[in-house]
Amino acid sequence: MIRIHLLPGREKSVLRRHPWIFDGAILEKNAPAAAGETILLCDSKDRPLARGAWSPASQLRVRVWSFDPAEEIDREFFRRRIGQAVKLREELGFMDIAGGCRLIYSESDSLPGIIVDRYGEFAAVQFLSAGAEFFRETITELLMELPFISGVFERSDASVRQKEALAPRCGHLAGKPLPETIGIVENGMRFETDLKEGQKTGFYFDLRTAREKIRQLAKGKKVLNMFSYTGGFAVAALAGSAVSVINADSSAPALEQCRKNLELNGFFENYENICSDVFELLRKYENSGEKFDLVILDPPKLIPRKSAIVKGCRAYQDLARIGFKLLSPGGMLVNFSCSGAMVPELFQKITADAALQARVNARIIARLEQSPDHPTLLSVPETFYLNGLISVVDR
């Protein structure tokens, strides 16, 4: 096995069980290891620390598979790790046969670069790193061995693969072929999703707990649901007896799926779908003096990289400012950031500054984060990424 040595003093993160080793920490930058090959990671004195996957094209050169340098990275290793991830979802109560969840969440499940979402009897998988790609066939076979999986579909089309010199890939991998749409049930609400064309793998399982909270709060409210995508919050609001819901998104196909999801749940009225630039539509409502009882702002990632944090923070703040201005007395703003570079303290400050700009007095009544099937690994704070606040303004 090829040994990769860290520069003196650069082993500290490994000893703290963080699985990422960047280019600047490594002595042998031009090691002869193949992309995805398992290497033995050693400190500057040649003491073994861990086993990981080598990625010669990326600044993130090594992703650690195991912090036990003697553990073999083979089929049985992946069987154990997948079984551990499945067991956790079983204990969380997310394995209902008609439902769905994130079955494997990359570093949080000690499987860096591997994401698997379960939609009933189908698994949608993303191989996002050189190491994951190297074991692609093995992982697919092990997923097919799970008693509740009858088909595997690949959605390795995320832009992060470019950093690993991996081409995008999307298509049927094993077992039963996908139907055109797949239906799931979540907390009694029904949703259909398109695994082939939808964002990520088609559905945002990370917003499960947020959808349930919206359902609890929506009774009797006039709701504005911005960046609505396929209508998860719209279904939750109407299921919670909202008076009306306006859904807005720039994607016409997403809004068509939103309509289908609403009708699946028996909602044929009391909603409106608007295909528009959401930022422009918000300013239009602001200028017209329109008011709502509940405003939901769930934009796409506005801070794609750390260099964009200042610009992204301004955008999040501007959204929240308009959201506050659109609220009726006693109304609620639900705003989110899915940017990994955003920490909770900063997001709260941005929202507080937005309230000041909007000249409203607001109180946080709840904090939202990713659903428990997207756990945060304590040694890898980067696995936490979803910030959400529910704020109520004075009457």
Buried (B, 14 or more C-beta within 10 A) or exposed (E): EEEBBBEEEBBEBBEEBBBBBEEEBBEBEEBEBEBBBBBBBBBEEEEBBBBBBBBBEBEBBBBBBBBEBEEEBEEEBBBEBBEEBBEBBEEEEBBEEEBBBBBBBBBBBBBBBBBBBBBBBBBBBBBBBBBBBBBBEBBBBBBBEBEEBBBBBBBBBBEBBEBBEBEEBEEEBBBBEBEEBBBBBBEEBBBBBBBBEBBBBBBBBBBBBBBBBBBEBBEEBBBBBBBBBBBBBBBBBBBBEBBBBBBBBBBEEBBBBBBBBBEBBEBEEBBEBBBBEBBEBBEEBBEEEBBBBBBBBBBEBBBEEEEBBEEBBEBBBBBBBBBBBBBBEEBBBBBBBBBBBBBBEBBBEBBBBBBEBBEBEBEEEBEBBBBBBBBBBEEBEEBBBBBBBBBBBEE
